[in-house]
Amino acid sequence: MSYDQIELPDVSGLSVGILGGTGPQGRGLAYRFARAGQRIFVGSRSTERGAHAAAELREMPGVTPELVEGGDNPFACQADVVIVAVPWEGHASTVADLAPLLVGGKIVIDCVNPLGFDKQGPFPLPVPEGSAAEQAATLLPEARVCAAFHHVSAVLLADPDVDVVDLDVLVLGDDRDAASQVQALAARINGMRGVYAGRLRNAGQVEALTANLIAINKRYKAHAGIRVTDL
């Protein structure tokens, strides 16, 4: 079966909330989705920081200002789809605190990479649940958790001069309808494809692969991503 974007659902009307929307990855994803015409709720631990990030986003090229709002992380949870883009150190506590708001089968996308750093460079950290995404799924029993957007350069996402973000987004999840919607959201960003890559139990190696990409980027001074061949 070949990749066919036409078969993916229409997600143009979905709003997207970003937990940790003031960090590099969250800010970059917020910009790309806003530029694609999605309604965006930028979240932060601080209402003021979230509002400030949203104000900056409204001024960026290609963004319709009326589609972007900002506030704290609970504010971002009102979106149809919520992306977890917080630092790994605060992942469990943030997700647990917001669990009462992430219910009713809401789609939650976890893009957090549990990595450590030492003098030899980045390395994957062990996660008792198997991965950050599986940890989120354990903490959010009433949400539909998917893993995606791990291998997307925050620098490219946030650069208004980059029109095409040329890569594939690996999407993992146990709920195929939710995964299809995440695939379709990825495809809303110019140049991206959302590729289904298996069940959530396989998210650990996808998160860990980010350490290899960081090494590639450092060695070749690049912003490397992933492309899946023969699709």
SVG drawing of the C-alpha trace seen along z (x, -y; Angstrom):
<svg xmlns="http://www.w3.org/2000/svg" viewBox="-15 -42 48 44">
<polyline fill="none" stroke="black" stroke-width="0.4" points="0.0,0.0 1.6,-3.3 1.4,-6.6 -1.6,-8.6 -2.2,-11.9 -5.7,-12.2 -6.9,-9.3 -6.0,-11.2 -8.9,-13.0 -9.5,-16.7 -8.1,-18.4 -8.0,-22.0 -10.7,-22.9 -8.9,-21.5 -7.4,-23.7 -3.9,-22.9 -2.7,-23.6 1.0,-23.5 2.0,-22.7 5.5,-24.3 4.7,-26.6 7.4,-29.1 10.3,-26.5 12.1,-26.1 10.2,-23.0 6.8,-24.2 7.3,-27.6 8.5,-26.2 5.5,-23.9 3.1,-26.6 4.5,-28.8 4.3,-26.1 0.7,-25.1 -0.3,-28.8 1.3,-29.4 -0.7,-26.4 -3.9,-28.0 -4.7,-26.0 -6.1,-27.8 -3.4,-27.8 -3.4,-28.0 0.1,-28.7 0.6,-27.3 3.2,-27.9 3.7,-27.5 3.1,-31.3 0.0,-32.9 2.1,-36.0 4.8,-34.1 2.2,-32.2 0.4,-35.4 3.7,-37.1 4.7,-34.2 1.4,-34.3 1.8,-38.0 5.2,-37.4 3.7,-34.6 0.9,-36.9 3.6,-39.2 5.4,-36.5 5.1,-36.1 2.3,-34.0 0.3,-34.0 -3.3,-35.1 -3.3,-37.0 -6.9,-36.1 -6.0,-32.4 -3.4,-32.7 -4.1,-33.0 -1.8,-32.4 -2.1,-31.6 -1.1,-29.0 -0.9,-25.3 -4.5,-24.6 -5.6,-27.3 -3.9,-25.3 -5.7,-22.1 -9.0,-23.4 -7.7,-22.8 -9.0,-19.8 -5.5,-18.4 -2.8,-19.0 0.9,-18.7 3.2,-18.0 6.5,-19.9 7.8,-20.4 11.3,-19.6 11.7,-15.9 12.5,-16.9 9.0,-18.3 7.2,-15.9 5.6,-13.6 4.5,-16.3 3.1,-18.6 1.1,-15.8 -0.2,-14.5 -1.3,-17.9 -3.2,-18.4 -4.8,-15.0 -8.2,-16.2 -8.4,-18.4 -7.2,-15.9 -10.2,-13.6 -13.0,-12.5 -10.8,-10.9 -8.8,-14.1 -5.9,-13.5 -2.6,-14.2 0.7,-14.2 3.9,-13.7 7.0,-14.9 9.3,-14.8 12.7,-13.1 14.1,-11.8 17.8,-12.5 20.8,-13.1 24.0,-14.9 27.6,-14.4 31.0,-15.2 30.5,-12.5 27.2,-14.0 23.5,-13.1 22.3,-9.7 18.8,-8.2 17.6,-8.0 15.7,-5.0 12.0,-5.5 10.2,-3.0 7.1,-3.0 9.2,-2.5 9.1,-6.0 7.9,-9.5 4.8,-8.8 3.9,-5.7 4.4,-7.6 1.9,-10.2 -0.5,-7.4 -0.2,-5.9 -1.0,-9.3 -3.8,-10.1 -6.0,-7.1 -8.9,-9.1 -6.9,-10.6 -5.7,-9.2 -2.0,-9.5 0.2,-9.5 3.9,-10.0 5.2,-12.3 7.3,-15.3 10.5,-14.0 12.9,-14.6 11.9,-18.1 14.5,-20.8 13.3,-23.6 15.6,-26.0 13.9,-25.2 10.4,-25.3 11.0,-28.8 12.7,-30.3 10.2,-32.3 12.6,-32.1 12.2,-28.3 9.1,-27.6 9.4,-23.8 10.3,-21.6 11.5,-18.6 11.0,-15.5 8.7,-12.7 7.1,-12.7 6.9,-9.2 3.5,-8.8 2.9,-6.1 -0.3,-5.3 -2.7,-2.5 -5.8,-4.4 -5.6,-4.4 -8.2,-7.2 -6.1,-9.4 -2.9,-8.5 -4.5,-9.3 -5.5,-12.7 -1.9,-13.3 -0.6,-12.2 -2.9,-14.7 -1.8,-17.5 1.8,-16.8 0.9,-17.0 -0.5,-20.4 3.0,-21.7 4.6,-22.4 7.0,-19.6 6.1,-17.2 4.4,-13.8 2.9,-12.0 3.9,-8.3 2.3,-5.7 5.2,-3.9 3.5,-1.4 2.0,-1.1 2.9,-3.3 5.1,-0.5 7.6,-1.3 8.0,-4.9 11.1,-4.4 13.5,-3.8 11.9,-6.7 12.6,-9.1 16.1,-7.7 17.0,-8.2 17.0,-11.9 20.4,-11.5 21.8,-10.1 20.3,-13.0 21.9,-15.5 25.2,-13.8 24.7,-14.1 23.8,-17.7 26.8,-18.5 29.2,-16.6 27.8,-18.0 26.5,-21.4 23.0,-20.5 19.4,-20.3 18.9,-16.7 15.5,-15.0 14.1,-11.6 12.7,-10.5 11.2,-7.1 11.9,-5.6 9.7,-3.6 6.5,-5.2"/>
</svg>
